Amino acid sequence: MPGLVELRTDNLERHIEPRPKVSWPLRRAIVTHDAELASTSITTVLDALRAGSLEADSGDLRALAAALHASGSDRMRAAMQGFAAEPKHDTYDVVIIGGAIMGSSTAWWLTQNPDFQGRVLVLERDPTYAKAATTLSFSCIRQQFSTELNIKISQFGGDFVQSLRGWMGGDTRVPDLRIQNFGYLYLADTEGFAAVLRANQKVQAANGAGTRLLTPDQIKAEFPFYEVDDLILGSLNTLDEGYFDGSTVFDWFRRKAREAGVEYVADEVSDLKLSQNGQQIQSVSLASGRTISCGWVVNASGTRGAKMAGMAGISLPIEPRKRFTWVLQAERPLDRPLPLTIDPSGVFAREVGGGTYMAGGYADHDPAVDLDDFSMDYGLWEDKIWPALATRIPAFEAVKVISEWAGQYDYNTLDQNAVTGPHPEVRNFLFLNGFSGHGLQQSPAMGRGTAEWIVHGCYRTLDLSALHYERVTAGRAVVEGAII
Ligand SMILES: Cc1cc2nc3c(=O)[nH]c(=O)nc-3n(C[C@H](O)[C@H](O)[C@H](O)COP(=O)(O)OP(=O)(O)OC[C@H]3O[C@@H](n4cnc5c(N)ncnc54)[C@H](O)[C@@H]3O)c2cc1C
């Protein structure tokens, strides 16, 4: 192959055959190899590939460009993405900890409120967002929740995504987004879970969702590729349910917020200073040494949410839990789109397109992990995920893993639901935490609600108070029967 000049080390071989019996396409293996080197700032040994051997505008070239981009110094990289190295002021009306989708949605909604003229600072410890849940997400949206509030939050998310340009002031730079409506299909193999699906469908239908309950025969008739013999019931909705381009939504929240004057700074919040009576956060300390006074503080720090709250002496039942993703190529692609299928084994998979699919899951032993632990569980695919998938969809006997990664949920151990709104005593500390596996789709409604609280001291559109912190101290779970 032109350009392939390094075959000395076993490093490239590791990419060509990451595990026994698993082989990657050569070109992909080469680019990944170089990307790995570039991401550690080693650019002098990018000798597996000569740029001249790549076709212009190919996915490979873009991947390599991204890798080279990632090899720059942190400061250079941050500047390239519109981050300032330090805040312009010492005082801000709103300081947002975490500049991923929740923080950026809140910042953007604040700029849209005519009653808000304040200064907003977004602090982000990692401007590459490499480990943020926002980046590592499945990026799907559903109406199949069991609580009216979660359904309404997602319905607004769906409307928002599909009218993104309108919400962004009709800006013609903003693309028109659509939801890829392959739907979610929950499968029940026990009477207990079938009863949950039936009850959920009633709540969903009452709230305008198009959920249909399907017998195993009906599932087989609509999707002949499933094995259904062990099933009792399925629950499917294909209306505003499926994949959406969460990265583009995130990108436009950020771009528009910045254009409206919000400052994004690459720095880490290292401490919070409370007032003497303990009822207010007076200032945030930054790793760089700066101290910033604040009116409001929004905790949008994802898996670090509990750590941030702890700095204000507040306990938050949120911990990082690992969730794994595999991208697969099928030797014989399915003859119709694969709904996001939630198998009774807990394994789930969805359509990507072009014979490619994404699968997700986690180990049966699912403890809290270290905040920086993103190591891959290589045994899990062969021990649990693949057997479950191939049993449910026999055509998936012949699939090849082309990519895989570990992400982290900000897992709410009380009820796997969001914690939002103010702390009852530290009134200027607002939560945006614990979204577990459904935060991307909730970001439009959550950012809007948080901005309303800051500006008006109450919710003006959707009442989010059922998700406030008070339920944590009372031990009152908002039970959601449809958690993935
Ligand atoms: C594998 C996986 C699949 C998922 N699939 C879906 C899905 O299909 N649909 C869906 O709706 N949701 C999904 N989710 C959940 C969704 O991605 C998250 O709920 C959502 O992205 C959370 O956004 P966030 O902004 O709160 O947190 P994050 O994206 O984690 O961002 C938090 C940010 O805060 C920054 N930060 C942390 N501490 C500090 C500090 N001290 N100072 C400054 N910055 C700090 C971090 O660097 C990070 O950028 C999935 C999540 C995972 C992991």
Ligand as a Chemical Component Dictionary entry (heavy atoms), coordinates in Angstrom:
data_LIG
# 
_chem_comp.id                   LIG 
_chem_comp.type                 NON-POLYMER 
_chem_comp.pdbx_formal_charge   0 
_chem_comp.three_letter_code    LIG 
# 
loop_
_chem_comp_atom.comp_id 
_chem_comp_atom.atom_id 
_chem_comp_atom.alt_atom_id 
_chem_comp_atom.type_symbol 
_chem_comp_atom.charge 
_chem_comp_atom.model_Cartn_x 
_chem_comp_atom.model_Cartn_y 
_chem_comp_atom.model_Cartn_z 
_chem_comp_atom.pdbx_ordinal 
LIG C1  C1  C 0 -22.036 5.722  26.358 1  
LIG C2  C2  C 0 -23.097 6.773  26.583 2  
LIG C3  C3  C 0 -24.240 6.766  25.794 3  
LIG C4  C4  C 0 -25.219 7.743  25.985 4  
LIG N1  N1  N 0 -26.321 7.750  25.170 5  
LIG C5  C5  C 0 -27.245 8.727  25.294 6  
LIG C6  C6  C 0 -28.332 8.807  24.395 7  
LIG O1  O1  O 0 -28.465 8.006  23.475 8  
LIG N2  N2  N 0 -29.229 9.802  24.564 9  
LIG C7  C7  C 0 -29.119 10.715 25.568 10 
LIG O2  O2  O 0 -29.985 11.576 25.693 11 
LIG N3  N3  N 0 -28.081 10.668 26.441 12 
LIG C8  C8  C 0 -27.152 9.707  26.314 13 
LIG N4  N4  N 0 -26.094 9.641  27.179 14 
LIG C9  C9  C 0 -26.032 10.589 28.284 15 
LIG C10 C10 C 0 -25.563 11.945 27.840 16 
LIG O3  O3  O 0 -24.475 11.814 26.951 17 
LIG C11 C11 C 0 -25.199 12.770 29.066 18 
LIG O4  O4  O 0 -26.255 12.717 29.997 19 
LIG C12 C12 C 0 -24.956 14.223 28.724 20 
LIG O5  O5  O 0 -24.040 14.331 27.664 21 
LIG C13 C13 C 0 -24.442 14.951 29.955 22 
LIG O6  O6  O 0 -23.972 16.219 29.569 23 
LIG P1  P1  P 0 -23.232 17.129 30.641 24 
LIG O7  O7  O 0 -22.909 18.404 29.976 25 
LIG O8  O8  O 0 -24.049 17.157 31.889 26 
LIG O9  O9  O 0 -21.939 16.286 31.056 27 
LIG P2  P2  P 0 -20.581 15.985 30.273 28 
LIG O10 O10 O 0 -20.813 15.824 28.837 29 
LIG O11 O11 O 0 -19.937 14.838 30.989 30 
LIG O12 O12 O 0 -19.738 17.272 30.502 31 
LIG C14 C14 C 0 -19.298 17.710 31.761 32 
LIG C15 C15 C 0 -18.179 18.700 31.494 33 
LIG O13 O13 O 0 -17.771 19.303 32.721 34 
LIG C16 C16 C 0 -16.361 19.469 32.684 35 
LIG N5  N5  N 0 -15.884 19.594 34.078 36 
LIG C17 C17 C 0 -15.960 18.660 35.046 37 
LIG N6  N6  N 0 -15.424 19.122 36.192 38 
LIG C18 C18 C 0 -14.997 20.385 35.938 39 
LIG C19 C19 C 0 -14.346 21.362 36.725 40 
LIG N7  N7  N 0 -14.025 21.147 38.022 41 
LIG N8  N8  N 0 -14.030 22.559 36.151 42 
LIG C20 C20 C 0 -14.345 22.797 34.852 43 
LIG N9  N9  N 0 -14.946 21.867 34.051 44 
LIG C21 C21 C 0 -15.281 20.694 34.595 45 
LIG C22 C22 C 0 -15.888 18.202 31.992 46 
LIG O14 O14 O 0 -14.584 18.351 31.472 47 
LIG C23 C23 C 0 -16.946 18.016 30.908 48 
LIG O15 O15 O 0 -16.605 18.616 29.686 49 
LIG C24 C24 C 0 -25.071 8.715  27.004 50 
LIG C25 C25 C 0 -23.914 8.730  27.785 51 
LIG C26 C26 C 0 -22.924 7.778  27.571 52 
LIG C27 C27 C 0 -21.674 7.832  28.405 53 
# 
loop_
_chem_comp_bond.comp_id 
_chem_comp_bond.atom_id_1 
_chem_comp_bond.atom_id_2 
_chem_comp_bond.value_order 
_chem_comp_bond.pdbx_ordinal 
LIG C1  C2  SING 1  
LIG C2  C3  SING 2  
LIG C2  C26 DOUB 3  
LIG C3  C4  DOUB 4  
LIG C4  N1  SING 5  
LIG C4  C24 SING 6  
LIG N1  C5  DOUB 7  
LIG C5  C6  SING 8  
LIG C5  C8  SING 9  
LIG C6  O1  DOUB 10 
LIG C6  N2  SING 11 
LIG N2  C7  SING 12 
LIG C7  O2  DOUB 13 
LIG C7  N3  SING 14 
LIG N3  C8  DOUB 15 
LIG C8  N4  SING 16 
LIG N4  C9  SING 17 
LIG N4  C24 SING 18 
LIG C9  C10 SING 19 
LIG C10 O3  SING 20 
LIG C10 C11 SING 21 
LIG C11 O4  SING 22 
LIG C11 C12 SING 23 
LIG C12 O5  SING 24 
LIG C12 C13 SING 25 
LIG C13 O6  SING 26 
LIG O6  P1  SING 27 
LIG P1  O7  DOUB 28 
LIG P1  O8  SING 29 
LIG P1  O9  SING 30 
LIG O9  P2  SING 31 
LIG P2  O10 DOUB 32 
LIG P2  O11 SING 33 
LIG P2  O12 SING 34 
LIG O12 C14 SING 35 
LIG C14 C15 SING 36 
LIG C15 O13 SING 37 
LIG C15 C23 SING 38 
LIG O13 C16 SING 39 
LIG C16 N5  SING 40 
LIG C16 C22 SING 41 
LIG N5  C17 SING 42 
LIG N5  C21 SING 43 
LIG C17 N6  DOUB 44 
LIG N6  C18 SING 45 
LIG C18 C19 SING 46 
LIG C18 C21 DOUB 47 
LIG C19 N7  SING 48 
LIG C19 N8  DOUB 49 
LIG N8  C20 SING 50 
LIG C20 N9  DOUB 51 
LIG N9  C21 SING 52 
LIG C22 O14 SING 53 
LIG C22 C23 SING 54 
LIG C23 O15 SING 55 
LIG C24 C25 DOUB 56 
LIG C25 C26 SING 57 
LIG C26 C27 SING 58 
# 
